[in-house]
Amino acid sequence: MSLYPPATIPSGRISIAGVEHLLGPDGAKIPVSTIKPQHLLEDELVRGEIGHALALSEQLSRFLAHFWANLGAFEDLIAEKFGAKVGGKKGNKTLMSHDGLYKITVQVADNVVFGPELQVAKSLVDECLTDWSAGAGDELRAVITRAFNTDKEGQINRAALYSLLRLEIDDARWRQAMQAIRDAMRIVGSKSYVRFYQRAAADARWEPITIDLARA
């Protein structure tokens, strides 16, 4: 008996007049005896592994729910007994074992969208580029192009926009454009991310504890 039993997956098979049939993608009922053996084996493999995947997904969901509940209880206890607060700016926090071999980090990322002021910023930046002509390097032009171009999903390149805000350019229109970008930012929510780490010794490099299938 497995310690982690798979979720129950429908077999996809039905019996008609005593003959076993397997459902097709269009809902057709196909006699099992007419299906190639390799296709039957493939069906069994997929259903079996999907059962394990669903069980693992449910287990991870339960684990995260327990984690957030336990973290909340811990923070409430610290606040009540010691008048202290766990965490830093925007709710980011790091929790560590006493021996320094294990740690948990919680990071809060804002979901930022951009309002109509962004078009004002683009107009001002375009004016700057026109006047600067050859004086603006290719690298700067490339960064500006990436910042105001949308990807195939229609999303603004936030990283490129933020890189523009870090540039110090002595031009009043540029400064107005950067202020327009800041004014365009709207925080519409946030999401918390939790990561787990371990290391072999207090002076060793931190290694992430993998719970991502793509990195396992």
NULUMMI-929288 format. One record per residue: residue in one letter; x, y, z of N, C-alpha, C, CB in turn. Coordinates in steps of 0.001 Angstrom, whole numbers, padded with zeros to 6 digits, always signed. Glycine has a CB too. Layout:
<sites>
AXYZXYZXYZXYZ/...
</sites>
This chain:
<sites>
M+000845-001186+000000+000000+000000+000000+000887+001245+000000-000959+000000+001226/S+000705+002145-000975+001500+003357-001065+001119+004320+000049+001320+004021-002434/L+002151+005017+000586+001876+006042+001587+001156+007229+000971+003170+006501+002249/Y+001267+007363-000341+000634+008471-001054-000253+007910-002159+001700+009443-001641/P-001438+007418-001797-002319+006814-002799-002751+007836-003836-003548+006198-002131/P-002859+007418-005095-003260+008349-006154-004732+008714-006036-002981+007744-007532/A-005068+009829-006660-006471+010224-006745-007207+009253-007666-006610+011690-007257/T-008499+009152-007460-009310+008262-008289-009613+008929-009621-010621+007878-007567/I-009238+008251-010706-009460+008757-012056-010467+007848-012756-008120+008834-012860/P-011480+008401-013417-012421+007555-014161-011678+006685-015179-013482+008425-014877/S-012120+005464-015330-011450+004543-016255-011727+004876-017715-011883+003120-015972/G-012803+005625-017957-013161+005930-019338-013821+004753-020050-011934+006356-020100/R-014049+003674-019321-014612+002453-019934-016059+002256-019479-013756+001201-019563/I-016852+001777-020390-018239+001440-020085-018560+000086-020713-019218+002546-020605/S-019538-000566-020135-019944-001876-020657-021285-001737-021367-020035-002934-019513/I-021342-002205-022599-022569-002176-023389-022867-003604-023838-022440-001204-024620/A-023981-004119-023335-024387-005489-023672-023264-006477-023385-024802-005580-025148/G-022576-006239-022263-021517-007146-021857-020195-006941-022573-021960-008525-022065/V-020132-005971-023474-018891-005699-024215-018278-004410-023682-019157-005592-025758/E-016992-004469-023335-016317-003308-022775-015931-002327-023881-015074-003740-021983/H-016285-001064-023662-015967+000000-024611-015130+001077-023915-017266+000613-025209/L-014323+001779-024708-013534+002905-024202-014001+004162-024926-011988+002669-024408/L-014238+005223-024172-014709+006452-024780-013604+007119-025592-015229+007403-023711/G-013981+007656-026755-013056+008415-027582-013165+009895-027274-013320+008160-029064/P-012261+010728-027846-012286+012168-027562-013574+012852-027996-011127+012836-028237/D-014282+012265-028950-015545+012843-029418-016752+012230-028727-015676+012665-030915/G-016481+011419-027702-017561+010779-026968-018004+009454-027558-018722+011692-026900/A-017383+009065-028684-017743+007787-029314-017353+006626-028406-017055+007641-030698/K-018171+005570-028422-017927+004387-027604-017273+003329-028499-019262+003849-026953/I-015990+003066-028249-015200+002197-029119-014923+000886-028392-013869+002887-029543/P-015267-000240-028988-014980-001524-028351-013486-001662-028059-015459-002684-029242/V-013174-002075-026841-011777-002206-026433-011029-003172-027334-011687-002670-024985/S-011719-004195-027802-011068-005221-028634-010579-004663-029962-012027-006372-028893/T-011093-003487-030373-010680-002904-031660-009584-001843-031500-011889-002287-032361/I-009201-001565-030281-008178-000538-030023-006813-001197-029962-008471+000232-028699/K-005824-000565-030566-004469-001113-030586-003932-001267-029168-003535-000216-031414/P-003221-002356-028901-002699-002607-027547-001843-001465-027016-001886-003882-027537/Q-001016-000841-027898-000155+000242-027411-000967+001457-026975+000843+000649-028492/H-002133+001659-027622-002995+002773-027231-003682+002499-025897-004042+003040-028313/L-003999+001239-025646-004574+000877-024352-003550+001051-023240-005089-000566-024376/L-002298+000661-023516-001234+000830-022525-000978+002310-022243+000059+000152-023007/E-001036+003106-023310-000841+004552-023145-001951+005149-022281-000801+005256-024523/D-003184+004707-022521-004323+005197-021741-004141+004851-020268-005646+004602-022272/E-003700+003625-019985-003503+003202-018598-002388+004004-017931-003180+001702-018537/L-001304+004234-018684-000188+005002-018134-000617+006423-017780+000975+005038-019130/V-001297+007085-018709-001703+008477-018491-002649+008581-017304-002372+009052-019751/R-003649+007705-017252-004603+007771-016148-003927+007499-014806-005736+006773-016371/G-003012+006542-014787-002312+006225-013545-001464+007383-013053-001444+005006-013733/E-000699+007998-013962+000181+009089-013560-000601+010361-013227+001191+009374-014661/I-001694+010596-013941-002539+011753-013619-003107+011600-012209-003692+011905-014657/G-003447+010376-011823-003930+010139-010465-002896+010548-009425-004296+008673-010284/H-001626+010191-009661-000559+010582-008736-000344+012094-008761+000752+009855-009089/A-000411+012701-009971-000201+014148-010095-001284+014924-009345-000185+014564-011578/L-002539+014499-009475-003630+015169-008776-003480+015035-007259-004978+014597-009226/A-003075+013842-006816-002878+013635-005382-001758+014532-004864-002559+012156-005085/L-000673+014654-005649+000436+015516-005243+000010+016979-005218+001629+015332-006185/S-000781+017396-006214-001270+018768-006256-002129+019080-005038-002064+019011-007537/E-002995+018145-004677-003844+018338-003501-003007+018390-002224-004887+017215-003403/Q-001961+017552-002179-001088+017546-001004-000353+018882-000870-000074+016386-001091/L+000131+019420-001991+000810+020713-001958-000138+021830-001521+001399+021035-003333/S-001381+021768-002005-002367+022777-001600-002611+022719-000102-003690+022578-002358/R-002721+021506+000434-002922+021363+001887-001703+021873+002643-003201+019887+002261/F-000500+021542+002121+000731+021989+002768+000803+023511+002836+001948+021443+002025/L+000496+024177+001722+000555+025638+001707-000488+026246+002650+000343+026164+000281/A-001667+025649+002673-002699+026147+003588-002233+026027+005036-004022+025375+003388/H-001616+024878+005372-001104+024688+006730+000016+025675+007020-000605+023247+006925/F+000892+025904+006018+002003+026819+006222+001509+028218+006566+002884+026863+004983/W+000582+028738+005751+000101+030104+005995-000629+030193+007332-000829+030559+004854/A-001359+029140+007683-002053+029142+008978-001047+029133+010129-003001+027923+009089/N-000013+028286+010027+001001+028203+011071+001809+029494+011168+001930+027025+010810/L+002124+030088+010008+002870+031346+010012+002042+032447+010669+003263+031754+008573/G+000758+032507+010335-000104+033514+010937-000200+033351+012445-001485+033451+010326/A-000314+032093+012899-000391+031838+014338+000909+032235+015032-000703+030358+014605/F+002042+031945+014386+003340+032312+014945+003471+033828+015064+004474+031749+014080/E+003094+034544+014029+003204+036003+014045+002285+036615+015096+002875+036578+012664/D+001091+036059+015234+000171+036550+016265+000761+036339+017660-001196+035840+016153/L+001394+035167+017861+001990+034855+019162+003140+035807+019469+002486+033397+019195/I+004006+036050+018474+005138+036959+018675+004639+038363+019006+006041+036994+017419/A+003625+038811+018269+003090+040153+018499+002463+040271+019886+002056+040504+017425/E+001754+039205+020310+001053+039253+021594+002008+039159+022778+000037+038133+021672/K+002980+038231+022700+003842+037975+023850+005014+038936+023949+004356+036574+023792/F+005509+039385+022784+006731+040180+022803+006564+041571+022194+007813+039446+022075/G+005385+041858+021674+005164+043158+021079+006047+043407+019876+005386+044223+022094/A+006466+042334+019202+007371+042444+018053+006637+042076+016783+008610+041543+018234/K+007223+042462+015666+006647+042171+014360+007673+041441+013510+006175+043466+013659/V+007246+040375+012875+008124+039621+011993+008002+040180+010588+007783+038108+012020/G+009147+040467+009973+009084+040913+008583+009642+042299+008385+007675+040877+008097/G+009721+042676+007126+010267+043978+006771+009356+044700+005820+011642+043837+006164/K+009971+045412+004882+009238+046240+003940+008254+045408+003124+010204+046969+003015/K+007023+045891+003027+005974+045274+002216+005619+043856+002665+006402+045247+000773/G+005976+043494+003884+005621+042166+004362+006647+041100+004054+004330+041766+003786/N+007763+041457+003406+008816+040481+003156+009431+040037+004477+009898+041067+002223/K+009758+038766+004580+010319+038274+005833+011173+037043+005591+009208+037958+006833/T+012112+036800+006506+012954+035614+006478+012926+034976+007854+014408+035961+006050/L+012614+033706+007908+012600+032938+009150+013702+031882+009060+011192+032276+009401/M+014451+031699+010159+015602+030803+010100+015672+029914+011334+016893+031604+009959/S+016141+028678+011127+016354+027779+012259+017534+028293+013092+016612+026315+011770/H+017586+027885+014368+018604+028428+015272+020011+028054+014846+018360+027943+016683/D+020178+026895+014189+021513+026487+013767+021922+027093+012424+021582+024983+013685/G+021012+027872+011807+021342+028534+010557+021390+027636+009349+022623+029199+010690/L+020809+026452+009452+020873+025495+008339+019598+025476+007500+021143+024103+008873/Y+018539+026062+008009+017270+026055+007280+016654+027448+007350+016290+024984+007859/K+016045+027857+006246+015360+029150+006276+014156+029146+005349+016320+030279+005885/I+013233+030024+005667+012029+030226+004858+011955+031713+004526+010724+029735+005613/T+011751+032026+003271+011583+033428+002887+010172+033623+002337+012656+033857+001832/V+009591+034745+002692+008277+035140+002184+008452+036482+001495+007198+035218+003335/Q+008086+036540+000229+008216+037771-000537+006848+038181-001066+009225+037598-001697/V+006566+039460-000959+005290+039994-001416+005545+040838-002663+004592+040836-000294/A+004920+040454-003766+005085+041165-005034+003788+041886-005386+005493+040188-006170/D+003913+043176-005676+002746+043961-006070+002368+043664-007519+003019+045467-005886/N+001073+043629-007778+000571+043513-009151+000300+044930-009656-000734+042613-009225/V+001146+045388-010572+001089+046775-011036+000528+046839-012454+002490+047424-010985/V-000417+047733-012670-000921+048035-014007-000636+049511-014275-002464+047709-014138/F-000737+049907-015540-000393+051267-015920-001595+051980-016521+000771+051267-016907/G-001806+053212-016061-002920+054026-016522-002573+054842-017751-003379+054937-015425/P-003483+055758-018156-003316+056532-019386-002132+057484-019350-004560+057309-019662/E-001596+057774-018167-000426+058651-018089+000768+058084-018846-000046+058886-016638/L+000731+056758-019068+001849+056131-019780+001970+056671-021207+001674+054603-019809/Q+000848+056996-021828+000894+057543-023179+001505+058946-023179-000515+057578-023789/V+001257+059706-022108+001889+061015-021969+003400+060846-021868+001339+061765-020731/A+003817+059868-021066+005244+059605-020922+005869+059231-022255+005480+058496-019905/K+005185+058405-023032+005721+057986-024327+005885+059179-025265+004806+056935-024969/S+004912+060088-025268+005001+061265-026132+006200+062128-025763+003716+062090-026044/L+006418+062321-024464+007538+063135-024009+008870+062472-024347+007439+063382-022502/V+008945+061148-024176+010179+060435-024501+010445+060497-026000+010101+058968-024031/D+009395+060373-026810+009563+060481-028260+010108+061862-028642+008221+060219-028979/E+009619+062902-027984+010134+064249-028240+011623+064325-027923+009360+065291-027412/C+012003+063733-026813+013414+063737-026421+014261+063035-027476+013600+063056-025048/L+013829+061863-027906+014607+061115-028886+014734+061879-030195+013973+059756-029137/T+013662+062556-030603+013694+063326-031845+014720+064454-031753+012300+063898-032162/D+014732+065157-030632+015652+066281-030469+017088+065821-030261+015218+067145-029302/W+017234+064692-029574+018603+064221-029323+019236+063647-030583+018608+063166-028215/S+018395+063176-031511+018810+062560-032789+019972+061596-032557+019219+063651-033823/A+021087+061853-033191+022212+060913-033115+022852+060897-031737+023259+061264-034157/G+022514+061869-030912+023124+061912-029592+022650+060814-028663+022858+063224-028967/A+021515+060218-028983+020995+059115-028154+021579+057799-028658+019424+059071-028184/G+022261+057084-027785+022900+055843-028169+021905+054756-028539+023777+055365-027062/D+022407+053789-029296+021554+052669-029717+021018+051895-028523+022329+051725-030637/E+021844+051770-027479+021410+051002-026301+020214+051672-025629+022570+050857-025290/L+020281+053018-025499+019176+053737-024884+017920+053626-025733+019543+055201-024673/R+018066+053763-027035+016914+053637-027924+016279+052256-027807+017328+053904-029374/A+017113+051230-027677+016597+049860-027562+015810+049682-026272+017747+048842-027621/V+016331+050254-025182+015637+050147-023892+014293+050853-023959+016496+050742-022754/I+014263+052036-024579+013017+052795-024691+012004+052048-025553+013287+054190-025280/T+012484+051468-026659+011590+050704-027534+010979+049532-026787+012341+050204-028773/R+011803+048790-026016+011292+047643-025252+010292+048094-024199+012447+046880-024584/A+010546+049256-023595+009699+049718-022497+008280+050015-022953+010298+050954-021861/F+008139+050593-024130+006814+051031-024555+006152+050091-025557+006908+052397-025149/N+006864+049055-025964+006250+048043-026825+005544+047010-025959+007313+047362-027735/T+004392+046551-026387+003688+045493-025664+004030+044154-026283+002158+045727-025679/D+003955+043091-025461+004223+041754-025983+002965+041200-026642+004710+040808-024856/K+003029+039949-027064+001908+039371-027806+000652+039225-026961+002297+038027-028355/E+000807+039243-025624-000372+039225-024748-000848+040629-024417-000064+038471-023459/G-000201+041638-025009-000601+043018-024745-000085+043561-023431-002081+043122-024762/Q+000923+042890-022849+001460+043312-021563+002616+044292-021744+001919+042098-020758/I+002651+045290-020879+003745+046256-020879+005004+045586-020323+003374+047522-020043/N+006166+045942-020882+007427+045419-020375+007815+046198-019118+008546+045509-021458/R+007399+045692-017967+007615+046412-016713+009100+046574-016397+006919+045687-015569/A+009874+045527-016626+011303+045593-016293+011990+046709-017071+011990+044247-016587/A+011653+046849-018352+012261+047910-019164+011805+049284-018692+011911+047721-020648/L+010531+049412-018301+010049+050696-017776+010779+051072-016493+008535+050638-017519/Y+010956+050093-015599+011652+050370-014351+013103+050762-014613+011590+049154-013425/S+013707+050183-015650+015087+050548-015976+015174+051994-016449+015650+049609-017051/L+014124+052483-017128+014108+053885-017538+014094+054800-016318+012892+054172-018433/L+013346+054408-015297+013223+055243-014097+014555+055400-013364+012187+054648-013152/R+015469+054452-013592+016769+054526-012906+017766+055416-013642+017355+053131-012749/L+017432+055832-014867+018361+056651-015654+018317+058103-015189+018025+056562-017161/E+019474+058712-015091+019576+060123-014730+019890+060906-016001+020675+060360-013626/I+018897+061582-016560+019068+062357-017788+018607+063783-017526+018276+061723-018977/D+019506+064732-017817+019239+066137-017507+018444+066784-018633+020557+066904-017273/D+017154+066492-018645+016243+067084-019623+014885+067180-018939+016169+066232-020967/A+014310+068380-018934+013055+068595-018214+011945+067682-018726+012623+070052-018334/R+011906+067488-020058+010861+066627-020624+011054+065189-020173+010864+066703-022162/W+012314+064743-020071+012588+063383-019600+012110+063220-018162+014096+063060-019705/R+012405+064207-017330+011965+064117-015928+010444+064108-015836+012534+065289-015103/Q+009790+064887-016689+008319+064865-016716+007803+063503-017159+007777+065960-017652/A+008493+062917-018140+008085+061593-018631+008214+060547-017534+008929+061181-019852/M+009306+060619-016767+009510+059647-015696+008455+059818-014597+010925+059791-015104/Q+008082+061083-014330+007025+061315-013348+005692+060788-013857+006912+062808-013020/A+005467+060927-015165+004226+060408-015748+004168+058887-015621+004106+060824-017230/I+005316+058221-015780+005351+056762-015606+004993+056404-014172+006747+056193-015970/R+005566+057135-013220+005254+056860-011807+003771+057102-011516+006124+057741-010880/D+003238+058176-012102+001822+058479-011885+000920+057430-012529+001488+059864-012438/A+001431+056782-013581+000628+055788-014299+000498+054481-013528+001237+055514-015659/M+001405+054247-012580+001416+052971-011866+000226+052858-010922+002720+052810-011085/R-000472+051759-011038-001565+051435-010119-001334+050052-009528-002939+051499-010841/I-001292+049984-008209-001164+048688-007535-002568+048137-007332-000395+048816-006160/V-002864+047028-007997-004221+046475-007950-004292+045192-007113-004719+046195-009369/G-003215+044883-006447-003204+043687-005607-001778+043231-005389-004041+042558-006240/S-001618+042197-004628-000295+041648-004377-000404+040144-004171+000362+042324-003151/K+000734+039477-004312+000763+038031-004132+001995+037664-003323+000756+037293-005499/S+001822+036740-002409+002932+036310-001554+003530+035013-002080+002460+036129-000095/Y+004856+034963-002063+005582+033776-002507+006426+033264-001349+006471+034088-003752/V+006393+031953-001137+007188+031369-000066+008214+030414-000681+006280+030628+000969/R+009444+030462-000164+010522+029600-000649+011248+029003+000546+011510+030388-001560/F+011731+027764+000365+012375+027028+001441+013810+026687+001035+011576+025742+001783/Y+014735+026805+002004+016147+026574+001705+016790+025747+002810+016894+027911+001532/Q+017900+025083+002433+018704+024359+003411+020178+024435+002995+018232+022873+003536/R+021058+024178+003943+022483+024122+003629+023155+023163+004595+023135+025533+003703/A+024319+022671+004181+024994+021639+004965+025723+022213+006166+025966+020882+004097/A+026149+023472+006080+026869+024109+007177+026526+025593+007184+028411+023893+007046/A+026824+026239+008314+026445+027642+008463+027154+028558+007476+026732+028100+009865/D+028290+028102+006914+029016+028919+005944+028867+028393+004515+030486+028979+006317/A+027962+027427+004325+027757+026843+002985+026705+027646+002229+027326+025347+003087/R+026627+027379+000945+025664+028079+000100+024265+027531+000326+026052+027957-001381/W+023280+028419+000286+021893+027995+000437+021459+027223-000798+020967+029208+000675/E+020761+026117-000594+020205+025321-001681+018688+025313-001553+020775+023871-001667/P+017978+025666-002614+016506+025658-002531+015966+024240-002378+015894+026315-003781/I+014928+024121-001599+014213+022832-001488+013173+022837-002600+013536+022628-000041/T+013372+021981-003576+012594+022037-004804+011199+021471-004627+013306+021297-005901/I+010202+022282-004926+008815+021796-005000+008200+022219-006329+007966+022339-003806/D+009066+022441-007307+008659+022835-008664+009025+021696-009594+009344+024184-009118/L+008029+021092-010266+008297+019957-011146+009337+020293-012206+007014+019499-011813/A+009322+021519-012693+010252+021892-013757+011704+021895-013285+009889+023259-014303/R+011902+021964-011962+013269+022031-011434+013640+020810-010616+013437+023267-010588/A+012707+019908-010438+012977+018737-009591+013976+017796-010265+011666+017982-009280/
</sites>
